[in-house]
């Protein structure tokens, strides 16, 4: 996989605008301000391919990036309080529509802030992925902000805070240090290899 070849493909604000899948897709889901855009930029060796903002709720569209025959899909961040109900409804319809659609969805990377207990929305999203049979892994972001002891405490807490935690692959990630990037790339490449074997 040549991640340096990544380019922005398109943004969609409504589910009905999204064209049918034509290649494997890897979606990135998470709470507003959890670090999705920073992770995608790190993954694709770019500083600002995915727009990063200090303002939560900035990504209000589904953004597609193409790289080496796959799509990286940046889903809108959920759970941001300071948007209107109608906007929240549009985001929910967009995310649910995408995840329920008959797409070539290879895997969802579900992001959770390593420093904090998962939000109710995070837990709801994980339950939804499990119930829907959608393959996913959890990425614990902002790992560089925690000391070793704090990490150990959060790891232990996640075992009861995250549904089916012992059966879920969890990757500790930092956009600052690059920790976890190689692991995420390996998971993507393994999923593509499996997909090719099934064809």
Secondary structure, DSSP 4 states (H G I P E B T S, - for coil): --GGG-EEEEEESSGGGPPPP-S-EEEEEEBTTSSHHHHHHHHTT-SSSSPP-SSTT---SEEEEEETTEEEEEPPPB--SSS-HHHHHHHHHHHHHHHHSS--EEEEEEEEETTSPPPHHHHHHHHHHHHHT--EEEEEE-GGGS-HHHHHHHHHHHHHHSTTGGGS-EEE--TTT-TTHHHHHHHHHHHHHHHHHH-
